Amino acid sequence: MPISFSFTIAIAVSKQATDLQREQIKKDNFGKELTANGIVTNVEEYNFFNEKKDLAGKYFRVTTAEQKSTGNTAYQVNFLYKDLPAVKDINKGEKKEQPGKIIKIIDDRLQISLWLYIGELSAGEKELFISN
């Protein structure tokens, strides 16, 4: 099942969009809340860095298996958590459904990676994620 009607449209547009249009799609969707789901393939520590602004943060990423949108575009959902206790009971192979805020949309031409931050975004985190 697709994660959302509006996001599916963004994915479809993204596949035929120019690089400038793709960047605009990312900016227009940053911070919007979305509920997504997927089958967990990995749980790992993940670090963000912004050397220009001297920002960094340690997080925990839950990666899901590739899925297909209604338009047959491959996508993957990454849930990002701030604290280890939030991910310690998540297991490989389980279905995960979670609301979160969009922090990244990566278009690798063959697959879209959607990143959702679970929790409230602080001003520092917004600055860190928007630059990545």
C-alpha positions in Angstrom: 0.0 0.0 0.0 1.5 3.4 -0.9 2.4 5.6 2.1 0.4 8.6 1.0 -1.4 10.0 -2.0 0.5 13.3 -2.0 3.9 11.6 -1.5 3.2 9.2 -4.3 2.6 12.2 -6.6 5.9 13.7 -5.5 7.7 10.5 -6.3 6.1 10.3 -9.7 7.0 13.9 -10.5 10.5 13.4 -9.1 11.2 10.6 -11.6 10.6 13.0 -14.5 11.8 16.2 -12.9 14.9 18.2 -13.4 17.5 18.5 -10.6 16.1 21.9 -9.7 12.6 20.6 -9.5 13.7 17.7 -7.4 15.3 20.1 -4.9 12.1 22.1 -4.8 10.1 18.9 -4.0 12.5 18.2 -1.1 12.2 21.7 0.3 8.4 21.8 -0.1 8.0 18.5 1.9 10.6 19.1 4.6 9.1 18.8 8.1 5.7 17.6 6.9 4.2 14.8 8.9 3.6 11.5 7.2 2.8 7.9 8.3 4.8 5.3 6.5 5.4 1.6 6.9 7.7 -1.2 5.7 9.5 -4.4 6.7 12.6 -3.8 8.8 15.9 -4.8 7.2 18.3 -3.1 9.5 18.7 -1.0 12.7 21.9 0.9 13.1 23.6 4.0 14.5 23.7 6.8 12.0 25.6 10.1 12.2 24.8 13.4 10.5 27.5 16.0 9.8 27.3 19.6 8.4 30.9 20.8 8.2 29.9 24.2 6.9 27.9 25.0 10.0 29.8 22.8 12.4 26.8 20.7 13.3 26.7 17.0 14.1 24.3 14.5 15.6 24.1 10.8 16.5 20.9 9.0 15.7 19.5 5.5 15.1 18.2 4.5 11.7 15.6 1.8 11.0 15.8 0.8 7.3 12.9 -0.9 5.5 12.8 -3.2 2.5 12.2 -1.7 -1.0 8.5 -1.2 -1.9 6.7 0.0 -5.0 4.4 3.0 -5.2 1.1 2.9 -7.1 3.1 4.3 -10.0 5.5 1.4 -9.8 8.4 3.6 -8.5 10.7 1.8 -6.1 11.1 3.5 -2.7 12.5 2.7 0.7 11.6 4.2 4.1 14.2 5.1 6.7 12.9 6.0 10.2 15.3 8.1 12.3 15.3 8.1 16.1 17.3 10.2 18.5 17.5 7.7 21.3 18.7 4.1 21.5 15.8 2.9 23.8 13.4 3.7 21.0 14.9 1.2 18.7 16.2 -1.5 21.0 13.1 -3.7 20.6 12.8 -3.4 16.8 13.7 -6.6 15.0 14.7 -7.4 11.5 11.7 -8.8 9.5 9.0 -7.1 11.5 6.5 -4.7 9.9 7.0 -1.1 11.2 4.4 1.6 10.8 5.2 5.0 12.2 4.3 8.7 11.8 7.2 11.0 11.4 8.4 14.2 9.9 10.0 14.2 6.4 13.7 15.2 6.7 15.1 13.8 3.5 14.0 12.6 0.1 16.9 11.1 -1.8 16.3 10.4 -5.5 18.9 7.8 -6.6 17.2 7.6 -10.1 16.3 3.9 -9.6 14.9 4.2 -6.0 13.6 7.0 -3.8 14.7 7.0 -0.1 12.3 8.7 2.2 13.7 9.7 5.7 11.3 10.3 8.5 12.4 11.8 11.9 10.4 10.3 14.8 9.9 13.0 17.4 9.8 16.8 17.5 12.5 18.6 15.4 14.5 21.1 17.4 15.8 24.2 15.6 19.3 22.7 15.5 18.1 19.4 14.0 16.1 21.3 11.4 19.4 23.1 10.4 21.3 19.8 10.4 18.8 17.9 8.3 17.9 20.5 5.8 21.5 20.9 4.8 22.0 17.2 4.2 
